[in-house]
Amino acid sequence: MTETSPTPTDAPGRRPRSLSGIKSTGTPHLGNYLGMMRPAIELQEQFDAYYFVADYHALTSVYDARAMRASTWEVAAYFLAFGLDPGRTAFFRQSDVPQVTELSWILSCITSMGLLDRAHAFKAAKDRGEEGAVCHGLFAYPVLMAADILIYDSDVVPVGKDQVQHLEMTRDMAQRFNHLFGETLRLPKAMVREDVQVIPGIDGQKMSKSYDNTLEVLAPPKQLKKRVMQIVTDSTPLEDPKDPTTCNVFALHRFFSTAEELAELAAKYRAGGYGYGHAKVELFDKMSAYFAPFRERYEAIKGDHDYLEDVLHDGAMKAAVVANEVLGRTREACGFSHRPTAGR
């Protein structure tokens, strides 16, 4: 282990840093909002927040430039509509800070194939017999994800329980690098919100674009209501008592109801004479009212691409300052030049 590698230190008054990213693939849905967007926005009150639209990661499946740009603008508009303050956060497009790809390469040189082989996404592809068709980007995406986190000296990363593996792999890579080259990379911690571990989709499975079971919360009310009414339930007759603990509709109600409202709803289920259709209408009404101000803001900014580009560019300029510092000390630890060059 080298004794001369620089060590990450905290500047006086430095606030702990939060880091989150979301892929620019398709319209954000309720699971994205509850599991990532809302927690991330709440953290901007107490953390130095760095949030990005992960278009490099999207490139593993999006091969259309127009679609990539449109999806990036859509995700950015969603974040801003939900309350992200670009004046207090570094909100940027991943590919606008290309330093992350250099760190990704450095990390890939000290990361074993065995570690990547255990990643959830690749294991799922193997289980389907598709590992031979998986692109290198998908196989190696945990390395790029680790670089995303480490290059901004992140302290915490808000994640769902199913994403904790990504943080564990990131810490493994950082610890391996530090063991080989000296204490250089900060070790981040996962911040898991227990109340939003899994958001059920309209079919009862985890809400995911790949399952086509999502609720797009800023969609026009008529479209949202149609999807809510498609939530899968059992065939218990209207007049019979029902078990709220096994109902997909009730499971979604808990994200928009107080404890008292949930108790009243559960009583209606168990009393009988209350149908799933009634529960769906009540759920739509609550969701529509909750998201109405966000929808209004989204409609006002979604087509203003100049504004969205300005926000993303300004955020990238903030992020690049930190990325250059972290990449510089990482290069120096490896024995590379630390001098800034064009593009860094």
C-alpha positions, -999 to +999 in steps of 0.1 A: +000+000+000+014+034-009+020+059+019+017+090-003-018+088-017-041+117-007-069+110+017-104+125+014-109+151+041-138+172+051-135+209+045-146+231+074-184+235+074-189+207+048-224+192+050-228+155+045-235+147+008-264+128-006-263+112-041-291+097-062-296+090-099-325+078-120-323+063-155-338+082-184-359+053-197-396+060-199-419+081-178-413+082-140-440+064-120-454+061-085-426+037-075-399+061-087-416+090-068-421+072-035-389+052-036-364+077-049-376+111-059-395+122-028-369+109-004-341+126-024-359+159-025-366+158+012-329+153+018-319+186+001-330+202+034-302+187+054-277+174+029-255+187+001-275+170-026-261+157-059-288+142-082-285+132-118-304+118-148-285+085-156-284+086-194-251+066-196-270+038-178-300+042-202-277+036-231-278-001-224-313-002-238-321+031-255-305+034-290-324+064-303-310+099-298-343+116-300-359+093-274-328+097-251-331+135-252-369+135-247-367+111-217-339+131-201-361+163-203-391+144-190-372+131-159-358+165-153-392+182-155-406+156-131-379+163-105-384+200-108-422+197-106-419+176-074-399+204-057-362+199-064-345+232-060-317+237-085-304+265-064-296+242-035-287+210-053-264+199-081-290+185-105-274+174-138-272+149-167-248+121-160-231+123-194-224+160-189-197+150-163-178+124-183-151+122-156-172+095-142-163+071-171-126+075-163-132+065-127-154+037-139-125+023-159-101+026-130-125+008-108-130-019-134-093-027-133-095-037-096-130-053-097-133-091-101-156-107-126-169-128-098-183-097-080-201-085-112-214-120-118-234-118-086-252-086-095-290-089-095-295-078-131-270-102-146-281-131-124-317-125-137-304-125-173-286-158-166-318-173-150-336-165-182-308-180-203-299-147-218-264-140-205-249-145-239-270-116-253-263-092-225-242-062-235-210-054-216-226-022-204-253-041-185-228-066-171-205-038-159-231-013-148-223-019-111-189-004-118-203+027-134-228+029-106-200+028-081-182+055-100-214+076-099-214+075-062-177+077-054-168+105-077-189+129-057-175+119-023-210+108-014-218+101+023-253+086+019-273+072-010-311+068-005-321+034-019-348+008-016-341-024+002-337-042-032-309-018-042-287-022-011-265-047-031-254-018-053-241+001-022-224-030-009-206-035-042-196+002-043-181-001-008-163-033-019-147-015-049-138+015-028-122-006-001-103-026-027-090+005-043-080+020-009-063-012+001-042-012-031-035+026-035-041+041-001-071+059+015-084+078-014-122+071-019-149+079+006-170+049+017-208+057+013-236+044+033-271+032+022-300+052+035-330+028+034-365+040+040-384+012+055-418+026+047-412+024+009-393-008+004-415-021-023-443-002-042-468-027-056-479-023-092-514-027-105-508-065-108-494-068-072-458-073-083-432-047-076-440-016-097-417-016-127-417-004-162-405-038-173-437-054-159-460-027-175-477-024-142-470+013-133-491+043-123-478+074-140-488+099-114-485+131-135-505+117-164-538+134-172-565+125-146-586+104-170-555+083-179-545+079-143-580+068-133-581+042-161-549+027-147-561+028-111-593+010-121-572-018-136-556-027-103-559-065-099-582-077-070-598-110-061-634-120-070-650-115-035-686-103-040-695-068-031-716-077-001-690-100+015-663-090+040-628-085+025-593-088+039-575-054+035-541-070+042-541-089+010-556-062-013-534-044-038-557-013-037-554-011+001-516-015-001-515+017-023-539+036+000-513+035+028-491+059+009-518+086+007-538+081+040-533+089+076-534+061+102-569+070+111-581+070+075-565+036+070-583+022+100-616+035+087-609+020+053-600-014+068-632-014+088-652-008+056-634-038+040-642-061+069-678-050+073-689-060+038-710-040+014-679-021+003-665-031-031-630-029-046-644-005-071-652+019-043-617+015-029-602+023-063-623+054-068-612+067-033-576+059-042-578+078-074-594+108-057-566+109-031-539+105-057-554+131-080-557+157-052-522+149-039-505+152-073-526+181-088-501+209-079-472+189-091-490+181-124-497+218-129-460+227-124-450+198-147-473+210-175-458+245-172-422+234-177-421+202-196-419+219-230-394+245-220-363+227-231-341+257-229-349+261-192-344+224-186-310+225-204-299+255-184-308+237-151-289+206-161-259+225-174-256+246-142-259+215-121-231+198-142-208+227-136-213+223-099-208+186-100-177+188-122-159+208-095-161+178-071-156+152-098-124+168-109-111+169-073-119+132-066-107+121-100-075+141-096-065+124-063-075+090-077-053+095-107-025+106-084-030+075-063-026+053-094+005+071-105-011+091-133-007+128-140-029+150-117-026+180-140-059+192-155-062+187-192-088+196-218-123+184-208-114+180-171 
